[in-house]
């Protein structure tokens, strides 16, 4: 099978400026995702979709192919799925038709090649339309509060505040690291969120998604420890 990895990386990030190529533990952030994808035993093509020349140059250095994304698909309100469809249409012209599409966001530097390969194998073995990586909520949403008429109120009702933490239902958070489907299902749903999604469970450490300077510091500490 042809298995395609797409790494979307636009130049304009708000929370952390230029975060996709900001150095973390000695390498650009995006390098960790490219290297883990290139080392996969299942993925045969690794594409970085970007409108940014510097991101494109760095991504090539680490082994990715580049598809230049139109500026209109790299705005703050642009959707990732539109960038994926742009890649698929571009590759179709070049006669490359993937059987499986793997979306790998560059903000997950602790996602490993093993995570990628296991999730692909999981997708191939299970009766599903997509696989999405998740982790358990560190703090249960059932204990969340809302402000109502200036007072704190339980968001999900009083009964959960009377339960012990270990007795609360287990909930899972999409960690943004891995999304897998095939082109037909992506076209049908215009999303990786289909009717039959299988979860690929990842550890809290591997699930770190960088969206702030604090996330950067936490991830960098872990990466330095691993080295």
N, C-alpha and C positions, 0 to 999 in steps of 0.2 A: 504493500500500500504506500501511496504517497502521503507523507505526514508533514504538514507545514506548520511552522511556528511563526507567529506574527507578534512583534514587539512594537507597540505604539509609543512613540516618543516625540511629543511636540516640544518646541522651544520655549513656549510661554507658560511657565508654571507660576502660580500665585503664592502658595504657602511658603515655598522655598525657591527663590529665583534660580533658574538654570539647574534645577535639582537632578535632572537626568544625567548630566555630565559632571556634577559636583563630585570632587574626590571624597571617597570614604574608605578608610583603612588602606590608602595608597592607590586606589583605582577609581575611575569614574563609576558612578552608581550603575549605569546601564551595562557596564562590562560584566558584572556578576550574572545578570540574566542572559546575556549573549553567550558567555562561556558555558553556563549550565545547559543551554539549549544545544550548542554546537557539540558538546560532549555526549548528548543523548544517543542511545543506541537505536532509537526509533525514528527520530526526526531527520528528514533528509534535506530540508531547506529552511533556513532561518532568515527571516525578513525583518528589517527595521523600517517602519513607516514613519517618515518625518518630513517636515517642511524646512528643517533647520540644517544648514550646511555643516556647522561644527559637529552637531550630533551625528550627521551622516559620516563625516570623516572619522570620528572616533569609533563609530560602530563598525566601519569597514576594517579598521585596525584590529578589532577583536574577533573578526571572522564572519560578520553578518553581511548579507546582501541588502541593498537599499532600494526602496521604492519611494520616490519623491511624492509627498502628499501635497495636494493643492492647498493653498492658504485658507480657502473657505472651509476645509475640513480640519483645520488646526486652530480654530478659535476657542475661546473659553467655553462656549456652549455647544461645541461640536461633539458628536457622539462617537464613541469608539467603534460601534458596529458599522458606521458609515465608512470609517477608515479601513475596516476589514473588507467590506464589499469593494472598496476601491482597489485594494490589493488583489482580491480574487479576480476582478475584471481585468486588471493589468496582466496578471499571470495567465489568464485564459487566452489572451491575445498571443502570448508566448508559448501556448500549447501545454502549459503545466496546469493540471487539474488535481488538486489534493483530494484524497479520500477523507482525511481528518484534518481539522483546523485546531491548533492549540494557541490560545491567546495567553501571552506571558507579559504581565505588566512590569516595567523596569523598576518599580518602586518596592519590589520584594527581593532584596539582595540575599536573603538567607534561605530562599527556596533552592533546593538542591537538584542536581541531575537525577538523583534517585527518586525524588518526589515527582519529577516530570515523567520518568519512565514508568513508575508504578501507576500513576494516574492514567496514562495512555493505555497500559495493559488492562487496567480496571474498566476503562471505557469499552475496550474491545471485547471483554468477557461478559459484561453485564447487559441486561435488557434495559437499555436506557437511550435517551436522545441527547443527553449531555452529561458531563461531569464538571462539578464546580468544587474547588478546594475550600474547606471551611476549618474553623477551629471553634472550640467551646468558648462561650462567653466567660471572661474572667470574673465579671460581676453580673449576676443574673438580672436581666431586664425586669423580672417580676418584682424586684424591689425598687423599681424606678418610681420617681415622684413627679408630679406636675404642680404648677402653681395655679390655683383656682380661687378667684376673689381674694387674692393676697395671701392665701394659706396653702401650705403643702398638703397635697392629697395623693394617696396611692394611685398610680396610673392604671393598675390592673385589679384594683379592689383590695379590701382589707384582709381577705383570707390569706394572701401570700405573705403578709407581714407577720402572721401568726405561725408560719412554718419555719422550720430550721433550713439553713442553706442547702444542706445535703438532701433535703426532701423536696426541694423545688424541681420542677420539670427541667431537663437538660435542653438547652437551646444552643444553636450553632450560628456562627457569624461567617458570611463569605469573607475570606481574608484577602481577596484580590490577586492571589498568586497564580492560579491556574484555572483556565476555562477551556473545556474541550467539547467539540461537537463536529458535525459534518456540514458541508456546504448546503445540502438540501434542508436540513433542519434550521440552519441559520437563516435561510431565505424564508422558510415557513413562519418562523417566530420573530424574525428580525432581532434576535437576541440569543444568548446562551441559556436564558431562563426558559426552558421548555416545560412540557407537562410531565416528563419523566426524567428528572434530574437525580443522578446518583452523587452522594457526597464523598469527597476524598478528604479524610481527616488529617490535618497537620498539627504539629506541636505549636504552642504559643511562640516559641523562639523562632521557628521557621516561618511563622505567619506574620512577622513584623512588616507592616506596610508604611513606607515613609511618606508622611504628609506634612511634617513639621520639623523644626530644628531639634526638638526633643527626640523625635523618632530617629533622626540622624545619629544623635549621640548614643542612644541605646543600641542601635544596630552596629555602630562602629565599635563599641565596647565588646559586643559579642563576637564580631568578626576578628578583632585583635586577639581575643582569647582563643578563638579557633586556630588562628595562625601560630 
